[in-house]
Amino acid sequence: MLKRTLTGLAGLFALLFAICAVAAGAAAEAHYKIVTGPERGTYIQIGNDLSKWVAQPAGIDLEVIPSKGSAENVQRMRFEPGVKLALVQSDVYQAYVDMANSGNQDAGTTIRPLRLIMPLYDEEIYFVVRNDSPMKTINEIKDKVISVGLIGSGTAQSATTLYRLMFGQPIPEQNTQHLSNEDALAALIVKKIDVAIIVAGQPAKLFTDMNPDLLQQIRFLRVDPNAPETARAKQTYFPATIRVSSYPNWLKEDVPTWTVKAFLVTYDYNLRDTVGNLNRFADSLCDNFDNLQEHGHPKWKQVKLELPSLGKGWQYYPPVEKHLKACLARRAAMQAATGTATPERAAAAQKLNHRPCSEQERLLLLCGK
């Protein structure tokens, strides 16, 4: 009798052990996706860096998915199974928040459950013209034929917002082209359009991989600091510089332009496994941040491991925020102990329907919902 009982208990323990092993294996084999941007853009390189240097050490298989850009990323982050992370421009995120606050139910349904992990870096906005164009500055693009980027891209949002800010009106429909970055440059060179607007962090592979002979046929427009259009654009965008060092075999001088912030975004998950995986991702992000800056895309050198205050309608993802703040405090303490902490880093650690679609709704992929 005792022998049978012991045998039964041994079998039960073996079964429980097997179940636990399977559960542990399932937790360690998380398969997630991150939506990024065009194949030769900066976002997809940032996604690859996160997959290699952050997700893998955390036991997460993070598949990097190309996309048209930020608006599509918001939609896929919200509604596509398996997509747990997205890269999104700040002006696109704000546009969704603004439309939700104005009463657009689709925008509210889309954006309100999304949460931020952290801000990343600034992306430069390129205004590209042919080398023989009479235009010299960005404020001269009014009434020109312009490619603003694909519908669903962050470029389209930035281009149309900037134009509206500068000139007090939308780009005339007959002057608007929604082309990919590559197609826009091709159309520019053969004189089918006058301006191609492109958003990408420098150095952008779009230009570094471009045929040198074709590259010599195009150039960038500059911000005119004295133009009234420039003052109006400053309501939303910030000054930036396209540096010669980013394109040393092409540019002869730095070019002043505009910039927009990129954010790493997730969803307000509450499932235990997902929360646990994202917490491990946050810990790994902190632990491997130096690797990202040393081995990743040059833009990582501009990223600060901090969680600044957010505007109304923007929220961090609480579990990850808690882990990152704890990590920031640890890093600040270690830096203070070794005498390497800067005042800025120490302070940051402490702060721790049936109507027609509008142009804005169309760009944010809210039509047809």
C-alpha positions in Angstrom: 0.0 0.0 0.0 2.8 2.4 1.0 4.7 1.5 -2.0 1.8 2.2 -4.3 1.2 5.6 -2.5 4.9 6.6 -2.9 4.8 5.5 -6.5 1.7 7.6 -7.1 3.2 10.6 -5.4 6.4 10.3 -7.5 4.3 10.2 -10.6 2.3 13.3 -9.5 5.5 15.2 -8.8 6.9 14.2 -12.1 3.7 15.5 -13.8 3.8 18.7 -11.9 7.5 19.2 -12.8 6.8 18.6 -16.4 3.9 21.2 -16.4 6.2 23.7 -14.7 8.9 23.1 -17.2 6.5 23.6 -20.1 5.2 26.8 -18.5 8.7 28.1 -17.9 9.7 27.2 -21.5 6.6 29.0 -22.8 7.4 32.1 -20.8 11.0 32.1 -22.1 9.9 31.6 -25.7 7.9 34.8 -26.2 7.5 35.6 -29.9 6.6 39.3 -30.4 6.7 41.8 -33.3 7.8 45.4 -33.5 6.5 47.6 -36.4 9.0 50.1 -37.7 9.2 51.8 -41.1 10.5 51.5 -44.7 13.2 49.0 -45.5 15.8 51.7 -46.0 14.7 54.0 -43.2 16.1 54.5 -39.7 13.2 53.0 -37.8 13.8 49.5 -39.2 17.5 49.7 -38.1 16.4 50.8 -34.6 14.0 47.9 -34.5 16.9 45.5 -35.4 19.0 46.9 -32.7 16.2 46.5 -30.1 15.7 42.9 -31.3 19.4 42.0 -31.0 20.7 43.9 -28.0 17.5 44.1 -25.8 14.9 41.4 -26.7 17.3 38.5 -27.2 19.0 38.9 -23.8 15.6 39.1 -22.3 14.5 35.8 -23.9 12.2 37.4 -26.4 12.1 36.6 -30.1 11.3 40.0 -31.5 10.5 40.0 -35.2 11.2 43.4 -36.9 8.4 44.3 -39.3 8.7 47.0 -42.0 5.8 49.4 -42.6 4.8 52.6 -44.3 5.5 54.5 -41.1 4.0 55.9 -37.9 0.3 56.0 -38.6 0.3 52.5 -39.9 2.3 51.5 -36.8 -0.3 53.0 -34.5 -3.0 51.0 -36.2 -1.1 47.7 -36.2 0.0 48.2 -32.6 -3.6 48.6 -31.6 -5.2 45.9 -33.7 -2.8 43.3 -35.1 -2.1 40.2 -33.0 1.5 39.7 -32.0 2.5 43.3 -32.4 3.7 44.3 -28.9 5.9 47.3 -29.8 5.9 50.1 -32.3 8.0 53.1 -33.3 5.9 56.3 -33.7 6.6 59.9 -34.4 5.5 62.4 -31.8 3.4 64.5 -34.2 1.5 61.5 -35.3 0.8 60.4 -31.8 -0.3 63.9 -30.9 -2.6 64.1 -33.9 -4.4 61.0 -32.7 -4.7 62.5 -29.2 -6.0 65.8 -30.6 -8.6 64.0 -32.8 -9.7 61.9 -29.9 -10.1 65.0 -27.7 -12.1 66.6 -30.4 -14.7 63.8 -30.3 -13.5 61.4 -33.0 -14.5 58.0 -31.5 -12.3 56.0 -33.9 -9.2 58.0 -32.9 -10.1 57.6 -29.2 -10.5 53.8 -29.6 -7.2 53.6 -31.3 -4.9 55.8 -29.2 -6.3 55.7 -25.6 -5.1 52.2 -24.8 -1.6 52.9 -26.1 1.2 53.6 -23.8 4.8 54.9 -24.2 7.9 53.1 -23.1 10.3 55.9 -23.6 11.3 58.8 -26.0 14.1 57.9 -28.4 15.7 60.5 -30.7 14.9 63.3 -33.1 14.3 62.5 -36.7 15.4 65.1 -39.3 12.9 66.3 -41.9 14.5 66.5 -45.4 13.1 68.9 -48.1 14.7 67.5 -51.2 14.8 69.4 -54.6 16.7 69.0 -57.9 20.1 70.5 -58.0 18.9 73.0 -60.7 15.9 74.1 -58.7 15.7 77.9 -58.1 14.4 77.2 -54.5 16.9 77.6 -51.7 14.8 77.7 -48.5 12.0 75.6 -47.1 9.5 78.6 -47.0 9.6 78.7 -50.9 7.7 75.4 -51.4 4.3 77.0 -51.4 2.2 76.0 -54.4 4.8 73.5 -55.6 4.1 69.9 -56.5 5.2 67.9 -53.5 5.5 64.3 -52.5 4.5 64.1 -48.8 5.0 60.4 -48.3 2.7 57.4 -48.3 -0.7 57.6 -46.6 -0.1 55.9 -43.3 3.4 57.2 -42.9 4.7 59.6 -40.3 6.3 61.6 -43.2 2.8 62.4 -44.6 1.7 63.7 -41.2 4.8 65.8 -40.7 4.8 67.2 -44.2 1.1 68.2 -44.2 1.3 69.6 -40.7 4.4 71.7 -41.5 2.9 73.1 -44.7 -0.3 74.0 -42.9 1.6 75.7 -40.1 3.8 77.6 -42.5 1.2 78.8 -45.0 -2.0 78.7 -43.1 -3.7 76.3 -45.6 -3.4 72.6 -46.7 -1.3 71.6 -49.7 -3.6 71.9 -52.7 -4.9 68.4 -53.6 -3.7 68.8 -57.2 -0.1 69.5 -55.9 0.0 66.5 -53.5 1.7 63.2 -54.3 1.8 60.2 -51.9 4.9 58.4 -53.0 7.4 56.2 -51.2 10.8 57.8 -50.4 12.5 55.9 -53.3 9.7 56.7 -55.8 9.7 60.4 -54.7 13.4 60.8 -55.4 13.0 59.1 -58.8 10.0 61.4 -59.6 12.0 64.4 -58.5 15.0 63.6 -60.7 12.8 63.2 -63.8 10.9 66.4 -63.0 7.5 64.9 -62.2 7.5 66.7 -58.8 9.2 69.8 -57.4 9.8 68.7 -53.8 10.2 65.4 -51.9 9.7 65.6 -48.2 11.3 62.7 -46.3 11.5 62.0 -42.5 14.5 59.9 -41.4 17.2 59.9 -38.8 20.6 60.8 -40.1 22.6 59.2 -41.5 19.7 57.8 -43.6 20.4 54.7 -45.7 18.1 56.1 -48.4 20.9 58.7 -49.1 24.0 56.7 -48.1 23.0 53.8 -50.4 22.0 56.0 -53.3 23.9 56.0 -56.6 26.5 58.8 -56.4 25.6 60.1 -59.8 22.0 60.4 -58.9 22.9 61.9 -55.5 24.6 64.8 -57.3 21.3 65.7 -59.0 19.5 66.5 -55.7 20.1 68.8 -52.7 18.3 69.9 -49.5 16.4 73.1 -48.8 17.4 75.1 -45.8 15.4 76.7 -43.0 15.4 80.5 -43.3 15.6 81.8 -39.7 14.2 85.2 -40.7 11.1 84.0 -42.7 7.7 84.4 -41.0 6.9 80.8 -42.1 9.8 79.6 -39.9 8.3 81.3 -36.8 5.0 79.6 -37.4 6.6 76.1 -37.9 8.3 76.5 -34.4 4.8 76.0 -32.8 5.2 72.2 -33.3 8.7 71.4 -34.7 12.2 72.1 -33.5 15.4 73.3 -35.3 17.8 70.6 -36.4 20.9 70.3 -38.5 21.7 67.9 -41.3 25.4 67.5 -40.8 28.2 67.1 -43.4 29.6 64.3 -41.2 26.4 62.2 -41.9 27.0 62.5 -45.7 30.7 63.3 -46.1 30.9 62.3 -49.8 28.0 64.5 -50.7 27.3 67.5 -48.6 29.6 70.5 -48.6 28.1 72.3 -45.6 25.6 71.7 -42.8 21.9 72.3 -43.6 19.5 73.7 -41.0 16.1 71.9 -41.0 13.3 70.7 -38.7 13.1 67.7 -36.5 10.4 65.4 -34.9 10.7 63.1 -31.9 10.5 59.3 -32.2 8.9 57.2 -29.4 8.9 53.5 -28.5 5.2 52.6 -27.9 3.3 49.6 -26.5 -0.2 48.8 -25.3 -1.7 48.9 -21.8 -1.4 45.1 -21.3 -2.5 43.4 -18.1 -2.0 39.7 -18.9 0.6 38.3 -16.5 2.9 36.7 -19.1 2.9 39.8 -21.3 3.6 42.1 -18.4 6.4 39.9 -17.2 8.0 39.8 -20.7 7.8 43.5 -21.1 9.3 44.0 -17.7 12.2 41.8 -18.7 12.5 43.8 -21.9 12.7 47.0 -19.8 15.3 45.6 -17.5 17.3 44.4 -20.5 16.9 47.9 -22.2 18.5 49.4 -19.1 21.2 46.8 -18.7 22.2 46.9 -22.4 21.7 50.6 -23.1 25.5 51.1 -23.4 25.6 48.3 -26.0 22.9 50.0 -28.0 24.9 53.3 -28.0 28.2 51.6 -28.8 27.0 49.0 -31.5 23.6 50.2 -32.7 22.6 52.9 -35.2 24.4 56.3 -34.6 21.0 57.7 -33.5 21.3 55.7 -30.3 24.0 58.1 -29.2 21.4 60.8 -29.1 19.0 58.8 -26.9 18.9 59.6 -23.2 17.8 56.9 -20.7 15.2 59.0 -19.0 11.5 59.4 -18.7 10.6 63.1 -19.1 7.2 64.5 -18.2 4.5 64.0 -20.9 1.8 66.1 -22.4 -1.9 65.7 -21.7 -3.2 62.5 -23.2 0.2 60.8 -23.2 1.0 58.1 -20.6 3.9 55.7 -19.9 3.2 52.0 -19.5 3.1 51.7 -15.7 4.9 48.3 -15.2 7.7 49.3 -17.6 7.9 52.8 -16.1 8.4 51.3 -12.7 11.2 49.0 -13.8 12.9 51.8 -15.8 12.7 54.2 -12.9 14.2 51.6 -10.6 17.0 51.0 -13.1 17.6 54.8 -13.5 18.0 55.1 -9.8 20.5 52.2 -9.7 22.5 53.7 -12.5 22.5 57.1 -10.9 23.7 55.6 -7.6 26.5 53.7 -9.4 27.5 56.7 -11.3 27.5 58.9 -8.2 29.6 56.2 -6.4 32.2 56.2 -9.2 32.0 59.9 -9.8 30.7 59.6 -13.4 27.1 60.9 -12.9 26.2 64.2 -14.6 23.8 66.6 -12.9 21.4 66.2 -15.8 21.3 62.4 -15.4 20.9 62.6 -11.7 18.0 65.0 -12.0 16.4 62.8 -14.6 16.6 59.8 -12.4 14.9 61.6 -9.6 12.0 62.9 -11.8 11.5 59.7 -12.4 -19.0 57.4 -38.5 -20.9 58.1 -42.0 -19.6 61.5 -42.8 -16.8 62.1 -45.4 -13.2 61.6 -44.1 -11.2 64.6 -43.4 -7.6 64.9 -44.7 -6.3 64.3 -41.2 -8.4 61.2 -40.7 -7.2 59.8 -44.1 -3.5 60.3 -43.2 -4.1 58.6 -39.8 -5.8 55.6 -41.4 -9.1 56.3 -39.6 -11.3 56.2 -42.7 -13.6 53.2 -43.1 -13.8 52.3 -39.4 
